[in-house]
Amino acid sequence: MKTRWIFVLVCLCTWMVAAKAAAVSTQTQDTMVVAKSENDHTEPSTTLSKEETSTAEPVPPVKLTEMEVTSNIALRYAHTAVVTRVRNPAKRAQETTFKILLPETAFISGFIMTLDGKSYKAYVKEKEEAKNIYNQAVASGAGAAHIAAKARDSNQFTVTVNVEPNTEAVFNLTYEELLVRRNGVYNHAINLHPGSLVPNLSVTVNIHESQKITVLRVPEVRTGNEIDATAEDTQNSKAVIHHDDRVATVTFKPDLEEQKRLIGIYMEKSKESQANMERNLIYNRVEEPEEQESKDGILGQFVVQYDVDRPKNGEIIVNNGYFVHFFAPADLPPLNKHVVFVLDTSGSMSDRKIVQLQEAMQTILSDLNKGDYFNIVEFDSSVTVHELKEADEEPKVPDYRYFRMSNTPKVKLVPPSLATPENIAKAKVIVNRLQAAGGTNIAQALDIAVQIVKKGLSNVTTDNIVENNPDIQSDTVSANETETTILPTEQPPTETKPDNEAINLEPIIIFLTDGDPTVGETNPTRIINRLTEKNYGANKATIFSLAFGQDADRKFLRKISLRNDGFMRHIYEAADAAQQLRDFYRQVSSPLLAHVKFVYPPDQVKNDMITKHSFRTYYEGSEVVVAGRVDDSAAEITSQVHAFCGNEGESGKIPYDVTLKAPVPQTKNYYLPLERLWAYLTVKQLLDEKDAQLDTEQSKDKEKSPEKKALNIALKYELVTPLTSLVVVKPNATKDAVNAESVDKVDSVQNGFPGAPLSALYSSSLPLAHYQGSVPIAQASFESFPQPGFDTPDDMARPRPTQYAYMQVAQVAHPTTPFIDPLQRYHLEAYPWALTLINITTDSLLVEVNGTTLNMKLSTDNTIPKSPGGDPVCNNAIDNTTGVCVYLLNCVAAQSITVEKYVHSACVVDTGYAGVCCPNVPDNVNKPV
């Protein structure tokens, strides 16, 4: 009897395990959602599905076999594709993680997973919509997992999946970015963080420009948060460079020994950084950071730097209804500037930080130009404007009390000092005496800095004595108090007239802090509002914010800078922090133009589709980029640039005016990524506008808000931004799968032009003759484009980037809205390469041969189109032999080809259906799938 019960129990357990496995199998046939989480903590991660098996034998781990990175840069616009292949050699399913660290300026534009031979394409959805799908999945009891990155890694993309026994998984991520010119070169950085040694690791960067490439450098792989490399830095001996006028190719294929060397360097620097963080825990009692992820398998950052020859007055390029205007004048005398250094010396700046600040200031002060003026404002619990005569006096004994407001002497507004060798030497003495103590009075420090700018070169009078300003020290606002918001472009009713000479100086405030406001006014919104009230008018100062270390409120500092024509820079707390500070200053040390405005005739461009075209300042070594939509009737574009520049050998500013004309091509002879560039730049600037707003400034008309405009464009062009998320749908999903219709159908966007799927946007411009190299199945979402004037067929697949803090993945067991997968719609599930060519709005494949677009129809039913009179003979079969032209589904051999191969072997069947030149051998032709 006892034996029988044991037997029954074993059978019951076996049945339960089988039922569970069946349930898991059912779940995995549906939909996954990748959405951004609002949480700031890491939750335990679980797999999408996992076999609960056990074995006494050791299980071989999933192996990373290949990582291929391809970047194609055209006109500074970079598309990067990262393809990673892993293999599970075990007899059981195992979990693996795909992780990519993206550039902060990048947007993800495509993601495909290929698991067990089946491709899963990601679609872009509005964040809240994706979140609702995720919540429905959780509520229905479906398996869910947090796919997370540390909050500080705001640009890390991570997905964890299960790989079936003895199968391969392929991850393909693409991202895009517009390269920024800094210190005279464009920097294209690729993060190599594979997680382990890679037997086959390769990086290829293709550059196509309209002007001659004059500078091309590949510095040694960066293994930390180093500053931008210069011409004097060591170059990468493992990189191979091919450079010919306007075209260049850089390849990097580190073998296992080189990978080990780079990993070792990275780990050493990581230990140093960790030691520095531990010191801060001791000295500053800051919150202990989250557990650090493993540094194994991190090689560093592969960087390509280049620059181009440019016409003196700039360059306008027009293509397919869009234009881009590049403007980077040189050989101009720098504008004289008035720099106010606002330096945090609170207690948290003690130990290494204050030393690094002092080291950086030694170089920065030496780099001030002849004719510049400067002030040094120190703040902790109170504010001090230093006078240079202090350098000749004995150092004062520091007051280490945290709150010193009642005993603090009045603040004297010292006029700026001319940057002479003598004055710079005295300033260095003062900086070397700075000591860290007290709280962080950000509000008063910025208020004093703006007042100094307004006063300009005036002499000290009784008006220059400032009390500790009680109106900016209030920590609370009474319940009956109404706060007024001043928009950054709005002028208050009264203005203190600045000194006339001060208007001839370019005012810059460099504001460095490592923490939050803790003394005086501590409410960020009120600090920003009052700063806006004061910093305005003809002598409005540009404010650059430097967030030193991890504890500074970067969102707050970014908002300050965005509202005051500057930018925020994160200074990493590392051994080279002083170098980072000096590198930042180099970028803004030489303003060449002020109040730069681009003017385009309204009958030549569409005014509601032009990116930002008014800029406070243009700095030497940078570049201004304006993009927009050309009016349909325009035959040319005439641009006028108005600004103020320095007067050689004289003080003050003089007008600067440039006129530039460019013809509008009437034919579409080639494709350039100008529309994508416009979309990327527009979304970036709209997100900046959104981030600069205070809560009280949100538009009542949500449809006209920067957030809504950015969302519409991001959805149309499939860019993953802080407003959008990825929805991953299995290709064999049933009619109950998640709705992704908004991705594929024609959309009406804010600017009035219809949307289209990513495949349609690109494939309509893909000349067949310009594909090169194989495109694996996982690259089905890649796009390609040719460049004018290139004799060789160069594949120009392009990628985009995004920023992630947390990501959620869910399997939807019982979705309610139908989704039509493009491959399934046309019965092309076995032809994953066709995904990028499908235009679902016209039921066709769009390709282009020798400048002629072929719109080849696709059948939505089971009918196999055939040519009248039999299959015609063709001499461009996919195996390079003679074959016959048949409809795609009639050629089994075409299932595993690449896009490039199809371009070579494409043909038209019957009345315009998509055909392929198929090898005329048994088992290839007339075998419909």
Sequence and secondary structure as in RCSB ss.txt:
>XXXX:A:sequence
MKTRWIFVLVCLCTWMVAAKAAAVSTQTQDTMVVAKSENDHTEPSTTLSKEETSTAEPVPPVKLTEMEVTSNIAL
RYAHTAVVTRVRNPAKRAQETTFKILLPETAFISGFIMTLDGKSYKAYVKEKEEAKNIYNQAVASGAGAAHIAAK
ARDSNQFTVTVNVEPNTEAVFNLTYEELLVRRNGVYNHAINLHPGSLVPNLSVTVNIHESQKITVLRVPEVRTGN
EIDATAEDTQNSKAVIHHDDRVATVTFKPDLEEQKRLIGIYMEKSKESQANMERNLIYNRVEEPEEQESKDGILG
QFVVQYDVDRPKNGEIIVNNGYFVHFFAPADLPPLNKHVVFVLDTSGSMSDRKIVQLQEAMQTILSDLNKGDYFN
IVEFDSSVTVHELKEADEEPKVPDYRYFRMSNTPKVKLVPPSLATPENIAKAKVIVNRLQAAGGTNIAQALDIAV
QIVKKGLSNVTTDNIVENNPDIQSDTVSANETETTILPTEQPPTETKPDNEAINLEPIIIFLTDGDPTVGETNPT
RIINRLTEKNYGANKATIFSLAFGQDADRKFLRKISLRNDGFMRHIYEAADAAQQLRDFYRQVSSPLLAHVKFVY
PPDQVKNDMITKHSFRTYYEGSEVVVAGRVDDSAAEITSQVHAFCGNEGESGKIPYDVTLKAPVPQTKNYYLPLE
RLWAYLTVKQLLDEKDAQLDTEQSKDKEKSPEKKALNIALKYELVTPLTSLVVVKPNATKDAVNAESVDKVDSVQ
NGFPGAPLSALYSSSLPLAHYQGSVPIAQASFESFPQPGFDTPDDMARPRPTQYAYMQVAQVAHPTTPFIDPLQR
YHLEAYPWALTLINITTDSLLVEVNGTTLNMKLSTDNTIPKSPGGDPVCNNAIDNTTGVCVYLLNCVAAQSITVE
KYVHSACVVDTGYAGVCCPNVPDNVNKPV
>XXXX:A:secstr
 HHHHHHHHHHHHHHHHHHHHHHHHHHTTSEEEEEE   SS      SS      SS     EEEEEEEEEEEET
TEEEEEEEEEEEE SSS EEEEEEEE  TT EEEEEEEEETTEEEEEEEEEHHHHHHHHHHHHHTT  EEEEE  
TT TTEEEEEEEE TTEEEEEEEEEEEE  EETTEEEEEEEE  SS  SEEEEEEEEE SS EEEEE B  B SS
     TTS B TTEEEEEETTEEEEEE   HHHHHHHHHHHHHHHHHHHHHHHHHHHHT           TT  E
EEEEEEEE   TT EEEEETTEEEEEE   S     EEEEEEEE SGGGTTHHHHHHHHHHHHHHHT  TT EEE
EEEESSSEEE  GGGGGS        S  GGG   EE    EE  HHHHHHHHHHHHT    S   HHHHHHHHH
HHHHHTT    GGGEE   GGGT S   TT       TT   S      HHHHTSEEEEEEEESS   SS   HH
HHHHHHHHHS STT  EEEEEEESSSS HHHHHHHHHTTT  EEEE  STTHHHHHHHHHHHHS EEEEEEEEE 
 TTTEEEEEE   EEEEEETT  EEEEEEE TT SEEEEEEEEEEE TTSSSEEEEEEEEEEE  SS  S  THH
HHHHHHHHHHHHHHHHH  GGG  SSGGGSHHHHHHHHHHHTT B TTEEEEEE TT  TTS   HHHHS  B T
TS B   HHHHHHTT BGGG  S   GGGTT      TT SS        B   SEEEEEEESS  S    HHHH
TT TT GGGGGGEETTTTEEEEEETTEEEEEE  SSS     TTS  EES  TTSS EEEEEGGGBGGGGG  HH
HHHHHEEEETTTEEEEEEE STTTBS   
